[in-house]
Structure formats: structure tokens, C-alpha cells
């Protein structure tokens, strides 16, 4: 009797184990990796299934990225539609303002409406979607000439070249420091500034400011000889919103012992003689805390390297909307420096993940609504008859630009739609394979579960009966 009870207990345990395993297998339906493992399909099959499942999730992530891109482009389309209505209304107001019979009061009223609409248009250009600007002004169809450093900051005679209000202490000019600068609205809040400088051995501090915030600082920077002679040094500063401000240092060899005044001998750098010797080498290696790599310049092996800080030179990353740049020199001796601004390359947007199907999208932009024929690139206005005539031409051009932007948008949408269709096809193929792997033994699992439960129920009934008989025998013996 005791042996029979022990045997029934073992059978119930075994049936319970089989039932538990079958439950796990049935519950894992839809998880092909667990299915492959529980069905003992071998390491190769499990690995293949895991890879397929991972790739499927990866494809789904890319599909989500494509769908987000479609939502982003929908926001762009709606914004362009709003801009089209505003631009059209602005052109109509400009046409009304060209009426020679209009009085000053009515012209002022039209001008106020025009300016209000311009503010609304600028607001659209600053629209964000999930924290990201939907337009890049660099991508606008209307282009403007941007210059900086038409001349050259120059102090080769402290008594004549330094403005009176630039001195720290005008009463002691022989020992005092002074500040000179060039400032200009470059229209855009990002770009690249190239700074070529030569101040000699006394040393000057060269800084670059965006609005009222400093983004680049050389510290007290020295070159060989004096500001009249030998070589210049070059810094290339790249800046903009949502990016790290960096600088590159470029050693230069044009220049020798012959003194050159950028004013009497203009045309830098063509006004210099290149002796192919890096005369500032010991200075810039020390100030940048870099080692000589054995090349002519000592820095050839790090050419093109971008830094946020190196030696005494550092940058400051800001997220500014300001388009005002100021190149500033703080000195107590003589110096020559030239700044040249250029717009950055307009990079395409990449949608989806690395290693997967990706789509390249062109950026869109709305115009800045400035007069292209104005020396200072003033905002478009209709406050006078002449300005209203110009505004008609400008707004017509901006409306044509919106048409170009819609063409770019249509191309972007087409690319993403094709990528979505391709991605869904690939995902469907993976789903089919995984479905076959996961469902292959589903029916068998259900059958095994049912049999295990039946066997366990039968064995439990027999055990109950055996235990009852066993208890009766114990009572009789007692």
C-alpha cells in the first residue's frame, strides 16, 4: 500500500511538471524565441529565431521613425499653407499701398496691417514640432548676400588708430589696454567664422560674440615678431543652435621679416610673401598645449581637428537666436586681424536607424522677408509708395519660393511613403517566418496540456482513494 501511494505521488508530480511545461509553451505563443527554446529546436534555431525577432523589432522602430517623419511633414505642409495665405494678403496690401491717391492715414493703416502680418509670418518660421524647428532659414528659396570683415581691424599706430572711447584709461595711453571690434548682423544664427590674426609678441585677447554672449576666446595670444611682420595664425569657429561650438586651429606660413600694413598694402593674404616657414610654431604649440608632431607646422597630424577647449583657447556653447556677431580685440600694443563669415553647409536629414533602410530628406525654409536690394537688408515695408512697389516684387518672389518649398516637401513625402511600403513588406516577411516557428507545435502543446491534466486528475483520485484505504487500515491496527 505504501509503495502504491509513493508511486502515485511520483506520477502526479510528473503530470504536474508536464502540465506546467505545456502551460509555458502555450503561454509563449506569440514569442517565437521562447517557443523555439521550449520546443528544443536547438541552439541554431533559437539563435535564428532571436535574430529574426530582433530584426523585426528594429524594423518596427524604423517604421515608427518614418511615421513620425510623416507627421512632421504634415506640420510643415500646414505651416506653408498658413504662410501662403499671409504672404498673399501682404502682397495685396502692398498693391493697395501703391495707389497714388491714398492719403497718409490710410497708408499708415495698411502699413500697420502689413507689419502685423510680417510678425505672424516670422512666428510661423519659428514653429517647432516636438521641440524641433520645422524650418531652417538656410533652406529658404530666397537667398541674401552675407558678408563680414569687408575691411580689416588694424591698429599699427596707437595714437591714430584707436578711438578715444576704446581706451581703458585714456589718460595713460602708453600703458592702457583698449578694445576695438567689428560687429554686424549676418542674418543667420549659425555659421562659420574664420579669424586671421597677427599681434606680435606682446599678446592680445581675441574673442567672438553672438549677441551679448561670448562664444570663443583665445586668451592672451602671441605671435612671432610684431603685428607688422611674419605670420598670421588662423582660427575657424563653428557655432549655431543645438550644436556644440568648436574651433579649429590652422597654422599659416605666408609672411616674412618684411613689414606689411594691411591698409597701405591691402589684399591679405595675397599681400604677404610665403617663405614656407611656420614662424609662429613655438608660440602656438605652447599656447595650445600641443606637442610637435615632427612635421613642418608641427600640427599636420591633427589638421582639421575640432576642439571645444585646447590649451588656453576655449569655446562657449549657447543656444541663441541672435544673428549679431562681434569680433573683438583687447590689446595694449598693435595688431592686425581679419574676420570672414560664411554660412554652414546645409545638411540633409536622415530618417531611420543606422544599418537599416534610411531616407534622406531635404530641409525646408521660409524667407526672412528682407529687401534684397537694400544695403543693410532692411525688412520689407509699405510705408512709402516706393517701398510698396518693392514689397510687391519681394512678396511675389516669396510666394514663388513657397511653391519651390512645396515641391521639396512633395519629394520628401514620396521618399518616406516608399520607405514605409518597403519596410512593411520586409516586416511582413519576418512576421510570416516567425509565425511558422511559433505556431508549428501550438496544437500539440494544447493536446499535451489536456492529457497532462487528465492524467493528473486520475492519479489524484487514485491517491485520494489509496490514502483513505491507508487511513482505514491504520485505524483497524490501532
GIDA-V168159 format. One record per helix or strand of 2 or more residues. SS is the DSSP state (a for helix, b for strand). FROM is the first residue (numbers start at 1). LEN is the number of residues. If there is no record, write none. Layout:
<<SS FROM LEN> <SS FROM LEN>>
This chain:
<<a 2 26> <a 32 7> <a 42 55> <a 104 22> <b 128 2> <b 132 2> <a 137 3> <b 153 3> <a 158 4> <a 164 3> <a 170 3> <b 178 8> <b 191 8> <b 204 7> <b 213 9> <b 233 7> <b 246 6> <a 281 8> <a 300 3> <b 309 2> <b 313 3> <b 324 8> <b 335 8> <b 349 3> <b 359 3> <a 385 55> <a 442 36>>
